[in-house]
């Protein structure tokens, strides 16, 4: 965990509500975030638009939320960047930092899952993630109907 002078749940919620399209129903609620953060296997990163630790909730431009799943594996549960900071390298910086810190925690294999058609796919591929599985009609909430989930993996090193 990183030390920030504010409640990280507030920052994560603010970014998530700005970044996630409600048509897909992918945003987590405050309780889900809070319950995840209290687990000692969970980790988060918060960045401002310049790729630094933000000084306030309002300066937070992006976040990651992950958890160590097995001794040598870590899963990226959520990553998001507010729309006004997209295209500035914040997502890449967050993903690089996630890979680096997960590796430092002893993870050899990293996973993430995304909705089919998510434009973040290009980001994941650029950072060495490759598709390893597909869950048909996995995402059922939102107004766009069922969507497949695609699982990606990469070596941590």
Backbone as a chain_set.jsonl record, in Angstrom:
{"seq": "XXXXXXXXXXXXXXXXXXXXXXXXXXXXXXXXXXXXXXXXXXXXXXXXXXXXXXXXXXXXXXXXXXXXXXXXXXXXXXXXXXXXXXXXXXXXXXXXXXXXXXXXXXXXXXXXXXXXXXXXXXXXXXXXXXXXXXXXXXXXXXXXXXXXXXXXXXXXX", "coords": {"N": [[0.832, -1.178, 0.0], [0.379, 2.287, -0.59], [1.268, 5.366, 0.99], [-1.014, 7.883, 1.446], [-2.339, 11.188, 1.906], [-5.102, 11.128, 2.316], [-8.311, 9.484, 2.111], [-7.943, 6.579, 0.352], [-10.017, 5.151, -0.814], [-11.94, 7.06, -1.434], [-10.608, 8.399, -3.531], [-10.281, 6.338, -5.444], [-12.976, 5.711, -5.959], [-13.864, 8.156, -7.054], [-12.339, 8.346, -9.429], [-13.129, 5.979, -10.698], [-15.903, 6.361, -11.128], [-15.827, 8.458, -12.93], [-14.44, 7.322, -15.024], [-15.492, 4.794, -15.872], [-17.814, 3.561, -18.123], [-21.205, 3.699, -17.562], [-22.941, 2.135, -19.023], [-21.949, -0.392, -19.219], [-21.834, -1.435, -16.695], [-19.573, -1.951, -15.056], [-18.304, -0.724, -12.913], [-17.231, -0.855, -9.545], [-18.745, -0.919, -6.282], [-18.555, 1.208, -3.344], [-18.32, -0.346, -1.029], [-17.331, -2.798, -2.035], [-14.794, -1.975, -2.918], [-13.661, -1.051, -0.466], [-13.779, -3.44, 1.076], [-12.012, -5.005, -0.375], [-9.607, -3.583, -0.133], [-8.92, -3.908, 2.567], [-7.892, -6.415, 2.759], [-4.901, -8.136, 3.242], [-3.546, -9.076, 1.054], [-4.121, -7.429, -0.987], [-3.472, -4.626, -3.158], [-2.869, -1.223, -4.094], [-2.468, 1.472, -6.444], [-2.123, 4.933, -6.888], [-2.198, 7.597, -9.129], [-1.409, 10.916, -10.219], [-2.107, 13.216, -12.936], [0.411, 13.551, -13.947], [1.773, 11.27, -13.392], [2.574, 10.917, -10.782], [2.352, 10.349, -7.187], [-0.729, 11.409, -6.024], [-1.665, 14.484, -4.348], [-4.132, 14.948, -3.376], [-7.592, 13.896, -3.357], [-8.893, 15.074, -5.512], [-6.818, 15.502, -7.31], [-6.224, 13.022, -8.239], [-5.751, 10.985, -10.965], [-5.734, 8.439, -11.941], [-5.84, 4.894, -11.182], [-4.798, 1.683, -9.873], [-5.922, -1.501, -8.817], [-5.104, -4.392, -7.223], [-4.55, -7.907, -6.472], [-2.727, -10.346, -4.739], [-2.828, -13.579, -5.739], [-1.999, -16.285, -5.703], [1.003, -17.776, -4.401], [2.91, -17.002, -6.33], [1.555, -15.456, -8.178], [-0.31, -12.649, -9.414], [-3.228, -10.656, -9.669], [-4.59, -8.158, -11.653], [-7.144, -6.315, -10.699], [-8.645, -3.976, -11.177], [-8.199, -1.153, -13.281], [-8.008, 2.221, -14.04], [-8.384, 5.376, -15.681], [-9.084, 8.795, -15.539], [-11.181, 10.411, -17.973], [-10.207, 12.973, -18.913], [-7.475, 12.769, -18.559], [-6.563, 10.825, -20.211], [-4.531, 9.431, -22.82], [-2.206, 10.629, -22.122], [-0.282, 9.057, -21.072], [-0.733, 8.071, -18.537], [-2.114, 5.655, -18.004], [-0.285, 3.775, -19.062], [1.891, 4.288, -17.362], [0.799, 3.538, -14.89], [0.326, 0.806, -15.393], [2.949, -0.12, -15.899], [4.076, 0.399, -13.367], [2.49, -1.274, -11.783], [3.316, -3.806, -12.787], [6.015, -3.744, -12.057], [5.89, -3.491, -9.196], [4.406, -5.757, -8.493], [6.126, -7.743, -9.343], [8.239, -7.236, -7.585], [7.0, -8.076, -5.278], [7.2, -10.751, -5.544], [5.742, -12.041, -7.499], [5.418, -14.075, -10.339], [3.794, -14.414, -12.484], [1.293, -12.587, -14.085], [-2.07, -11.499, -14.197], [-5.062, -10.344, -15.825], [-8.402, -9.277, -16.481], [-10.711, -8.417, -18.986], [-13.471, -6.722, -20.532], [-14.691, -7.869, -23.612], [-13.885, -6.038, -26.493], [-13.119, -3.775, -25.178], [-11.394, -0.741, -25.296], [-8.966, -0.613, -23.962], [-7.496, -2.814, -24.538], [-5.369, -2.531, -26.385], [-3.461, -1.21, -24.848], [-2.848, -3.182, -22.919], [-1.781, -5.213, -24.55], [0.499, -3.884, -25.545], [2.026, -3.865, -23.28], [2.855, -6.428, -22.912], [0.935, -8.329, -22.193], [-1.031, -11.153, -23.029], [-3.84, -12.731, -24.618], [-5.377, -15.413, -22.867], [-7.634, -16.796, -22.291], [-11.25, -17.05, -22.482], [-14.398, -16.013, -21.373], [-17.549, -16.691, -22.097], [-20.249, -14.489, -22.498], [-19.884, -13.389, -19.929], [-19.994, -10.89, -18.564], [-22.876, -9.475, -17.488], [-24.327, -7.307, -16.651], [-25.507, -3.881, -16.895], [-26.502, -1.863, -19.754], [-25.888, -2.789, -22.241], [-26.172, -5.472, -22.688], [-25.161, -8.993, -22.541], [-21.631, -9.553, -22.401], [-18.528, -10.897, -23.5], [-15.807, -11.973, -21.422], [-12.357, -11.475, -21.47], [-9.446, -13.107, -20.592], [-6.208, -12.158, -19.745], [-2.66, -12.702, -19.663], [0.731, -12.48, -18.47], [4.256, -12.895, -18.18], [5.912, -11.868, -15.24], [8.458, -10.838, -15.316]], "CA": [[0.0, 0.0, 0.0], [1.101, 3.555, -0.578], [0.736, 6.319, 1.964], [-1.599, 9.097, 0.872], [-2.926, 11.992, 2.983], [-6.557, 11.134, 2.168], [-8.864, 8.129, 2.015], [-7.778, 6.088, -1.017], [-11.308, 4.703, -1.345], [-12.545, 8.241, -2.059], [-9.924, 8.654, -4.802], [-10.619, 5.248, -6.367], [-14.374, 5.878, -6.356], [-13.982, 9.328, -7.931], [-11.798, 7.987, -10.747], [-13.946, 4.93, -11.298], [-17.168, 6.909, -11.617], [-15.542, 9.286, -14.104], [-13.804, 6.559, -16.099], [-16.219, 3.619, -16.338], [-19.082, 3.807, -18.8], [-22.261, 2.985, -16.847], [-23.653, 1.22, -19.912], [-21.398, -1.739, -19.074], [-22.009, -1.894, -15.321], [-18.316, -2.509, -14.564], [-17.806, -0.032, -11.72], [-17.466, -1.476, -8.248], [-19.292, 0.023, -5.304], [-17.637, 1.599, -2.271], [-18.089, -1.484, -0.125], [-16.446, -3.752, -2.704], [-13.445, -1.414, -2.873], [-13.217, -1.083, 0.917], [-13.563, -4.829, 1.481], [-10.808, -5.486, -1.049], [-8.419, -2.909, 0.394], [-8.541, -4.376, 3.906], [-7.21, -7.7, 2.641], [-3.466, -7.879, 3.169], [-3.03, -9.481, -0.254], [-4.545, -6.416, -1.965], [-2.553, -3.502, -3.35], [-3.385, -0.199, -4.987], [-1.617, 2.58, -6.865], [-2.836, 6.141, -7.285], [-1.34, 8.537, -9.847], [-2.002, 12.138, -10.755], [-1.981, 13.275, -14.396], [1.837, 13.547, -14.278], [2.36, 9.996, -13.007], [3.084, 10.973, -9.41], [1.355, 10.118, -6.147], [-1.508, 12.65, -5.898], [-1.728, 15.133, -3.036], [-5.529, 15.041, -2.962], [-8.552, 13.103, -4.138], [-9.175, 15.806, -6.756], [-5.672, 15.385, -8.223], [-6.06, 11.631, -8.656], [-6.136, 10.807, -12.358], [-5.827, 7.027, -12.271], [-5.533, 3.948, -10.106], [-4.876, 0.241, -10.07], [-6.258, -2.304, -7.651], [-4.697, -5.759, -7.535], [-4.411, -8.799, -5.321], [-1.881, -11.523, -4.88], [-3.774, -14.686, -5.749], [-1.222, -17.42, -5.221], [2.352, -17.364, -3.989], [3.676, -16.378, -7.414], [0.649, -14.859, -9.158], [-1.063, -11.474, -8.985], [-4.294, -10.303, -10.605], [-5.004, -6.761, -11.729], [-8.604, -6.325, -10.601], [-9.176, -2.763, -11.792], [-7.326, -0.058, -13.674], [-8.836, 3.269, -14.644], [-7.844, 6.73, -15.833], [-10.173, 9.724, -15.847], [-11.152, 10.757, -19.403], [-9.402, 14.148, -19.241], [-6.044, 12.447, -18.469], [-6.24, 9.754, -21.162], [-3.645, 9.826, -23.91], [-1.049, 11.328, -21.552], [0.647, 8.073, -20.534], [-1.052, 7.685, -17.162], [-2.425, 4.227, -18.005], [0.975, 3.047, -19.233], [2.682, 4.441, -16.139], [0.17, 2.696, -13.884], [0.548, -0.597, -15.727], [4.375, -0.389, -15.647], [4.296, 0.356, -11.919], [1.863, -2.51, -11.31], [4.199, -4.915, -13.145], [7.219, -3.629, -11.236], [5.632, -3.768, -7.785], [3.995, -7.156, -8.379], [7.361, -8.519, -9.46], [8.959, -7.049, -6.317], [6.302, -8.874, -4.269], [7.465, -12.156, -5.802], [4.852, -12.62, -8.513], [6.05, -14.458, -11.608], [2.767, -14.416, -13.524], [0.301, -11.544, -13.854], [-3.321, -11.713, -14.915], [-6.12, -9.345, -15.804], [-9.571, -9.662, -17.269], [-11.386, -7.241, -19.53], [-14.638, -6.913, -21.383], [-14.381, -7.91, -25.046], [-14.139, -4.77, -27.15], [-12.616, -2.669, -24.369], [-10.263, -0.121, -25.997], [-7.729, -0.794, -23.198], [-6.791, -3.988, -25.04], [-4.11, -2.111, -27.006], [-2.541, -0.927, -23.743], [-2.418, -4.453, -22.335], [-0.907, -5.887, -25.515], [1.776, -3.147, -25.56], [2.771, -4.166, -22.058], [3.217, -7.839, -22.859], [-0.156, -9.238, -21.846], [-1.579, -11.885, -24.173], [-5.069, -13.437, -24.241], [-5.202, -16.823, -22.507], [-8.922, -17.43, -22.065], [-12.447, -16.255, -22.772], [-15.622, -16.428, -20.693], [-18.662, -16.275, -22.94], [-21.349, -13.79, -21.819], [-19.533, -13.272, -18.509], [-20.522, -9.628, -18.045], [-24.309, -9.469, -17.773], [-24.975, -6.096, -16.163], [-25.456, -2.742, -17.797], [-27.539, -1.777, -20.776], [-25.407, -3.322, -23.522], [-26.373, -6.911, -22.763], [-24.018, -9.815, -22.177], [-20.345, -9.383, -23.087], [-17.511, -11.866, -23.11], [-14.635, -11.533, -20.675], [-11.123, -12.051, -22.005], [-8.389, -13.155, -19.6], [-4.858, -11.917, -20.261], [-1.588, -13.04, -18.738], [2.099, -12.207, -18.886], [5.31, -13.154, -17.206], [6.186, -10.629, -14.505], [9.796, -10.299, -15.626]], "C": [[0.883, 1.249, 0.0], [0.47, 4.474, 0.449], [0.228, 7.552, 1.225], [-2.292, 9.857, 1.997], [-4.452, 12.109, 2.908], [-7.017, 9.696, 2.062], [-8.73, 7.635, 0.577], [-9.082, 5.587, -1.64], [-12.011, 5.87, -2.034], [-11.94, 8.501, -3.434], [-10.284, 7.596, -5.841], [-12.054, 5.41, -6.87], [-14.541, 7.048, -7.32], [-13.482, 9.007, -9.337], [-12.703, 6.981, -11.426], [-15.249, 5.483, -11.863], [-16.968, 7.801, -12.84], [-15.111, 8.441, -15.294], [-14.658, 5.436, -16.679], [-17.561, 4.016, -16.929], [-20.185, 3.023, -18.097], [-23.045, 2.013, -17.719], [-23.158, -0.222, -19.761], [-21.504, -2.275, -17.647], [-20.754, -2.462, -14.689], [-17.819, -1.879, -13.268], [-18.158, -0.818, -10.465], [-18.111, -0.447, -7.324], [-18.277, 0.25, -4.178], [-17.329, 0.431, -1.328], [-17.155, -2.51, -0.755], [-14.992, -3.268, -2.656], [-12.895, -1.503, -1.456], [-12.91, -2.491, 1.402], [-12.305, -5.406, 0.842], [-9.559, -4.877, -0.42], [-8.007, -3.388, 1.786], [-7.86, -5.739, 3.876], [-5.714, -7.454, 2.459], [-2.84, -8.322, 1.851], [-3.385, -8.477, -1.349], [-3.584, -5.237, -1.973], [-3.203, -2.487, -4.279], [-2.289, 0.79, -5.317], [-2.529, 3.733, -7.235], [-1.834, 7.06, -7.966], [-2.121, 9.788, -10.179], [-1.738, 12.155, -12.26], [-0.523, 13.295, -14.862], [2.535, 12.269, -13.836], [2.984, 9.987, -11.624], [1.964, 10.633, -8.436], [0.597, 11.426, -5.936], [-1.519, 13.177, -4.467], [-3.158, 15.226, -2.514], [-6.387, 14.113, -3.819], [-8.751, 13.75, -5.499], [-8.036, 15.706, -7.769], [-5.481, 13.967, -8.751], [-6.617, 11.446, -10.062], [-6.297, 9.339, -12.74], [-5.452, 6.155, -11.087], [-5.444, 2.54, -10.654], [-5.265, -0.381, -8.742], [-5.929, -3.744, -8.031], [-4.682, -6.597, -6.271], [-3.513, -9.966, -5.699], [-2.805, -12.72, -4.735], [-3.127, -15.947, -5.188], [0.167, -16.91, -4.886], [3.088, -16.591, -5.08], [2.8, -15.746, -8.494], [-0.06, -13.651, -8.556], [-2.053, -11.113, -10.089], [-4.59, -8.809, -10.512], [-6.525, -6.755, -11.778], [-9.232, -5.157, -11.334], [-8.033, -1.834, -12.17], [-8.218, 0.97, -14.355], [-8.084, 4.587, -14.66], [-9.017, 7.636, -16.196], [-10.063, 10.17, -17.303], [-10.236, 11.929, -19.746], [-7.894, 13.89, -19.148], [-5.632, 11.338, -19.439], [-5.382, 10.297, -22.298], [-2.401, 10.555, -23.437], [-0.051, 10.366, -20.909], [0.36, 7.616, -19.122], [-1.341, 6.189, -17.081], [-1.174, 3.385, -18.155], [1.828, 3.116, -17.984], [2.111, 3.559, -15.021], [0.449, 1.22, -14.146], [2.012, -0.989, -15.5], [4.649, -0.516, -14.151], [3.667, -0.882, -11.301], [2.784, -3.697, -11.57], [5.441, -4.913, -12.251], [6.961, -4.008, -9.776], [5.166, -5.212, -7.568], [5.209, -8.07, -8.462], [8.16, -8.43, -8.16], [8.304, -7.839, -5.187], [6.465, -10.369, -4.508], [6.562, -12.812, -6.823], [5.633, -12.894, -9.791], [5.08, -14.393, -12.775], [1.69, -13.414, -13.123], [-0.91, -11.781, -14.735], [-4.185, -10.461, -14.856], [-7.249, -9.856, -16.672], [-10.243, -8.397, -17.75], [-12.581, -7.656, -20.366], [-14.185, -6.938, -22.841], [-14.762, -6.576, -25.667], [-13.664, -3.56, -26.365], [-11.403, -2.057, -25.075], [-8.939, -0.236, -25.24], [-6.924, -1.995, -23.67], [-5.438, -3.605, -25.643], [-3.053, -1.815, -25.943], [-1.988, -2.228, -23.172], [-1.463, -5.192, -23.269], [0.461, -5.213, -25.579], [2.649, -3.482, -24.36], [2.972, -5.665, -21.847], [2.15, -8.807, -22.41], [-0.676, -9.885, -23.124], [-2.842, -12.613, -23.725], [-4.793, -14.911, -23.96], [-6.533, -17.532, -22.266], [-10.069, -16.481, -22.346], [-13.624, -16.863, -22.019], [-16.795, -15.845, -21.474], [-19.77, -15.67, -22.071], [-21.12, -13.609, -20.316], [-20.121, -12.014, -17.872], [-21.986, -9.513, -18.457], [-25.011, -8.188, -17.353], [-24.837, -4.973, -17.178], [-26.526, -2.823, -18.862], [-27.121, -2.382, -22.11], [-25.554, -4.829, -23.64], [-25.116, -7.672, -22.403], [-22.787, -9.524, -23.047], [-19.394, -10.458, -22.608], [-16.43, -11.192, -22.278], [-13.423, -12.226, -21.292], [-10.073, -11.969, -20.895], [-7.055, -13.012, -20.304], [-3.836, -12.294, -19.211], [-0.256, -12.609, -19.335], [3.036, -12.644, -17.785], [5.618, -11.838, -16.516], [7.537, -10.039, -14.871], [9.955, -9.932, -17.078]], "O": [[1.993, 1.243, 0.531], [-0.721, 4.371, 0.741], [0.967, 8.183, 0.469], [-2.782, 9.242, 2.944], [-5.023, 13.088, 3.389], [-6.196, 8.787, 1.937], [-9.338, 8.207, -0.328], [-9.229, 5.599, -2.862], [-12.611, 5.695, -3.094], [-12.659, 8.788, -4.391], [-10.562, 7.928, -6.994], [-12.318, 5.263, -8.063], [-15.281, 6.942, -8.298], [-14.13, 9.357, -10.323], [-13.011, 7.121, -12.61], [-15.654, 5.109, -12.964], [-17.85, 7.888, -13.694], [-15.381, 8.795, -16.442], [-14.556, 5.151, -17.872], [-18.344, 4.725, -16.299], [-20.114, 1.795, -18.038], [-23.746, 1.149, -17.194], [-23.86, -1.164, -20.13], [-21.28, -3.465, -17.424], [-20.845, -3.37, -13.863], [-16.978, -2.469, -12.591], [-19.251, -1.373, -10.348], [-18.025, 0.757, -7.568], [-17.266, -0.447, -4.09], [-16.19, 0.261, -0.891], [-16.274, -3.039, -0.076], [-14.077, -4.047, -2.389], [-11.778, -1.981, -1.258], [-11.897, -2.715, 2.065], [-11.609, -6.211, 1.461], [-8.568, -5.574, -0.2], [-6.834, -3.275, 2.142], [-7.305, -6.168, 4.887], [-5.312, -6.653, 1.615], [-1.697, -7.963, 1.57], [-2.996, -8.652, -2.504], [-2.973, -4.893, -0.961], [-3.996, -2.85, -5.148], [-1.313, 0.934, -4.581], [-3.589, 3.53, -7.828], [-0.741, 7.282, -7.444], [-3.332, 9.742, -10.394], [-1.194, 11.19, -12.798], [-0.249, 13.08, -16.043], [3.762, 12.186, -13.896], [3.828, 9.142, -11.327], [0.787, 10.626, -8.798], [1.222, 12.458, -5.692], [-1.399, 12.417, -3.506], [-3.374, 15.546, -1.346], [-5.956, 13.619, -4.861], [-8.777, 13.064, -6.521], [-8.275, 15.817, -8.972], [-4.65, 13.746, -9.632], [-7.791, 11.711, -10.322], [-6.926, 9.027, -13.751], [-4.834, 6.61, -10.125], [-5.939, 2.239, -11.74], [-4.967, 0.158, -7.677], [-6.417, -4.254, -9.04], [-4.784, -6.082, -5.158], [-3.547, -10.483, -6.816], [-3.489, -12.86, -3.722], [-3.675, -16.589, -4.291], [0.462, -15.73, -5.073], [3.807, -15.635, -4.79], [3.265, -15.526, -9.612], [-0.371, -13.62, -7.365], [-1.76, -11.244, -11.277], [-4.81, -8.272, -9.426], [-7.122, -7.145, -12.782], [-10.234, -5.319, -12.031], [-7.029, -1.743, -11.464], [-9.083, 0.616, -15.155], [-7.269, 4.877, -13.785], [-9.838, 7.295, -17.047], [-8.952, 10.294, -17.82], [-9.553, 11.889, -20.769], [-7.107, 14.714, -19.615], [-4.462, 10.957, -19.475], [-5.492, 11.461, -22.683], [-1.623, 11.048, -24.253], [0.912, 10.799, -20.276], [1.136, 6.845, -18.557], [-0.854, 5.522, -16.168], [-1.012, 2.386, -17.455], [2.427, 2.118, -17.584], [2.864, 2.911, -14.294], [0.772, 0.472, -13.224], [2.289, -2.066, -14.971], [5.363, -1.42, -13.717], [4.243, -1.48, -10.392], [3.012, -4.511, -10.674], [5.861, -5.958, -11.754], [7.733, -4.765, -9.188], [5.506, -5.82, -6.552], [5.303, -9.056, -7.732], [8.697, -9.433, -7.689], [8.981, -8.231, -4.237], [5.925, -11.175, -3.75], [6.612, -14.03, -6.995], [6.406, -12.058, -10.259], [5.5, -14.325, -13.93], [1.235, -13.392, -11.98], [-0.784, -12.212, -15.881], [-4.051, -9.634, -13.955], [-7.068, -10.757, -17.492], [-10.336, -7.415, -17.014], [-12.678, -8.789, -20.837], [-13.377, -6.105, -23.252], [-15.839, -6.045, -25.398], [-13.791, -2.43, -26.838], [-10.471, -2.783, -25.42], [-7.884, 0.019, -25.822], [-5.783, -2.176, -23.246], [-4.453, -4.308, -25.42], [-1.88, -2.138, -26.126], [-0.781, -2.351, -22.965], [-0.451, -5.734, -22.824], [1.48, -5.899, -25.659], [3.875, -3.389, -24.429], [3.23, -6.111, -20.728], [2.426, -9.997, -22.258], [-0.751, -9.242, -24.171], [-2.919, -13.067, -22.583], [-4.074, -15.575, -24.708], [-6.555, -18.745, -22.059], [-9.885, -15.267, -22.435], [-13.82, -18.078, -22.03], [-16.994, -14.631, -21.493], [-20.175, -16.244, -21.06], [-22.064, -13.671, -19.529], [-20.677, -12.067, -16.775], [-22.296, -9.461, -19.648], [-26.185, -8.001, -17.672], [-24.141, -5.103, -18.185], [-27.351, -3.737, -18.869], [-27.942, -2.472, -23.023], [-25.092, -5.408, -24.623], [-24.116, -7.076, -22.005], [-22.892, -9.285, -24.25], [-19.446, -10.88, -21.453], [-16.175, -9.995, -22.416], [-13.464, -13.418, -21.595], [-9.838, -10.902, -20.329], [-6.8, -13.654, -21.323], [-4.107, -12.218, -18.013], [-0.134, -12.402, -20.542], [2.658, -12.749, -16.618], [5.588, -10.788, -17.158], [7.728, -8.83, -14.738], [11.021, -9.468, -17.484]]}, "num_chains": 1, "name": "protein.A"}
